[in-house]
Amino acid sequence: MRPFVVILAMCVAVFTASLTPSPRLASAEIPKPEKFDETGFVKIFDGKTLDGWKISAKTGHSRTSKNKSGGKWVVEGSAIIGSQDEPGNGGIIITEKEYGDFEVALEMNNDDGPDSGLFLRSTDTGKCYQAMIDYHKGGNLMGIYGEGIGGKPHVRNFDFTKDVTEIKVPSGQPDGGFKCPLTAADWPNFWKPGEWNELRARIEGNPPKITTWIKGVKFMEYQDTEKRLGDKGGIALQVHGGGDYTKQFVRYRNIRVKELGKK
């Protein structure tokens, strides 16, 4: 009987251990979203037309067309829908108005695959501070990247792994001193692909301080140390060049901006 009891005890111990979460996967409490003052925000997309916006084929993402077209941008279902207009050819759609210090918010529901971005103080050639929407394997949301200005800065605090349903914390890139507010285990409970989710970015000063949020949770705060761009620029959305993303789409709606320092 003793050998049987020992074996039974070992089996129970192994089964019990299998029910204990691994420390590496332990989750923490998901931060509560901030409450934002929506006073002063103005819609810059009317949900029906592209009035106030222009497509630019002047970026490096439009080289496939020899910079003759800047991707395909249409309005459907009260959203701006973007894709490559031919395999490998992307571009940006940018506001006609330029902004200095501002906060911009929008909702996104992109396909897993296309590389996109929210461009802050952008030129029509795509030079900007990018709030990243690299919505694909190895990508990131709401890190900061110096698009067209030498890739500086480049700070983020997590990376997507096999797809956008999983993340790795920390990122393989520097985090600029701002740690990811979520654990990798919490991401699936926080982010639901296929749903409309709010992204938000604020840029102030020059050299700028840039802050970003995902679903109301602050994900990045970075103070640059160099003046890399002018004090004003457009707000732009991107479809990256390369590959074939003619049948996968980026989708943005409820786009609004608040100019800071104005009464």
N, C-alpha and C positions, 0 to 999 in steps of 0.2 A: 504493500500500500504506500510506503514512503516514496519510492520512485515515482509513482503515479501522482502523489500529492505535489512533489517538487515540480514535475513537468507541468501540472495544472497551474501551479502558482506562477511559473515562468510565462506560460501562455497568457494568463490574466495580466501580468505586468507588461508584456509586449503590446497587448491590445489596448491597455490603458494609456501607454506611452503614445500609441498611434493617434489617440484622441486629443493629445496635448498639442496646442499650436506651437510651431517652431518660432523661436524668438525672432528670427530673421523676417518672418512674415507677420509679426504682431502688428495690429492696427492701433491707431490712436484715434481720439475723438476728432471728427472732421470739423474744421473751423466753421463758425457760423458766418454767413455772408454779411458784409457791411451794409449799412443803410445809407444810401446816397441821397443827397439833396438834388432833386431833378430841376430845381428852379434855374432858369436861364438856358436850358438846353433847347436847341432848335433842330428840327428835322432837316437833314440835307439830302434825303432821298424820299420822294413823294409816294413811292410804292407803285407808281404807274408808268413813269417815264424816266429817262436818263437826263432830264433837264438839270443843268448845273454841274454835269459831269462830262468828261471827254476821254475818249480812248487814245492812248499814246502808244505808238509803235517805235518810240525812240530808245527803248531800253535794250539791253543785250539779250533779253528774252525773246525778242522779235527778229532775231537774225535769220531764222529759217525762211522768213518771207522777204529777206533783205530789207527789213524795217519798213515794209509797206503796209502791214496790218499788225494790230496789237492784241490778237486773240479774239474770241467771240464773247460779246457781252450783251445780254438781253434782259428784259424784265418779264418775269413769269411768277404768278402767284404772290404778288406783292413783294418780290425779292429780286435782287440783282443776281443773275446767274452767269457765271464765267466758265470758260473752257478754252482749250486751244482750238484755233480755227482750222488748223492743219497739223498733222503730227509734228511735234517739236516746237510749234510756234505759239508763244504766249505773249504776255504784255501786261499793261496796267490800265485801269480806269481811274482817273484822278479828278478831284474837284476843280472847277474853274476858279473858285475863290481860294486865296492863300490864308493861312492861319499862323499865328505866332505861338502864344501860350494857350493851350486848350486841353480839354478832356473830350474824348470821343468814345461812344459806346455803340455797340451793334450786337445783333444776334447772328450766329452762324450755324449752318447745318451742311457741312461739306462732306463729300465722299472721301473715304479713306484712300489716299493715293496722290491727288494733286498737291503740289507745293504752292502755298499761297502766302499772303502776308498783309498786315495792316501797316501802311506806310505813313509815317509822321514827318511833316515838313518836307514833303517830297518835291523834287523837280520833275519835269515831264520826261527826263531821261532816267528817272528811277533812283536817283541818289537821295537817300533818306535814312532816318532811324526807323528800323522795321520792328514792330511788335510781331514776333514770329507766329505764323500759322502754318508751320511745316507739318501738315497733318498726314503723316505716313510713318512707316517703319524707320526708326532712327531719328525722327524729327522731334519737334517741341511746340508747345503753345506758350505764347506770351513771354518768351525770352526776348532779349534785345540784340539786334544785329545791325551793323553799319553797312547797309546795302549800297553798293557802288562807291563806297568810300574806304576801300581796303579791308572790309570785313571787321572793322573796329568801330565800336566795341563788339564783342560776341560773348554774351553772358546768358546762362540758363541753368536751371537747377534740377531738371529731370530730362530724360530721353524716353521717347516711345521705344518699345522693344519690338516684338514680332508684328504688332499693329497698334492701332490707337486705343485698344482696350487694356493695354498693360504699359506701365512705365518702369524705368529704372531710376533710383534715387541713391546717390547724387548723379548728376550728369557727367559725361566725359569731358565737358567743357567747364571752365571756371564759372562759379555762380555769382561773381561780383560781390560776395559778402552777404547775399540774401539766400537763406536756405529754403528748400521746398517746404511749404506748409503742410503737405500731406505725405504719408508713407506710401510706398508702392502698393501695399495691401489695401489702402483706402481708395485708391484711384477708381476701381470698378464701381464702387458705391457712390462716387462723386460725379463721374463723367459718364454720360449715357450716349453712345454714338447713335446717330439717326434722329436725335432730338434737336430742337433749337436751344442753343445755350448762349448766354451773354458773355461777351468779351469787352474789356474796357481798358483804355490807355490814357495817360496824362503826361504831357510834356511841358516843362517850365524852364525858363532861363536859357542861357547860352554861354558856356557849355551847359547842356540841359540835364535836368533831373527827370528821369522817366520812371513812371510807376504803372504797373499793369495788374489787372485782375481777371480771374476766370470765375464766372458765376458768383461774383461779388466777393471772392476771396483773393486777397492780395498775393500775387505770385512773384512779383519782381519789383524792386526799387533800386535804381542805379543812378549814381551821379557821375556823369562823364567829366573828364578833366581837360578836354580839348574842345575848341570850337571848330567843328568839322564842316558845318553847313551854315547857311544864312539863318537869320532870325525868323523867317517865315517860309512857308511852303504849303503845298497841297496835301490833302488826305487822299490816299490811293489804296486800291485793292489790287492784288497781283494774281496772275496765273503764270507760273514758272515755265520757262522753256525747257526743251529736252524731253525725251521719251515720247509716248503717245497718250495724251490725255484729252483726246477729242470726244470721248464718250464717258468721261468722268468730270464731275462738276464741283465748283465752289458756289455757295449760296449765302447771301447776306441780306438782312432786312432790318427794319427799325433802326436805321443809322441816324445818329443825332450827335450834335457837338455843342459844347459850352466853351465860349471864349473866356479865358480867365483874366482877371484884372479889369474887366469892363463892367460898368454899372448899368 
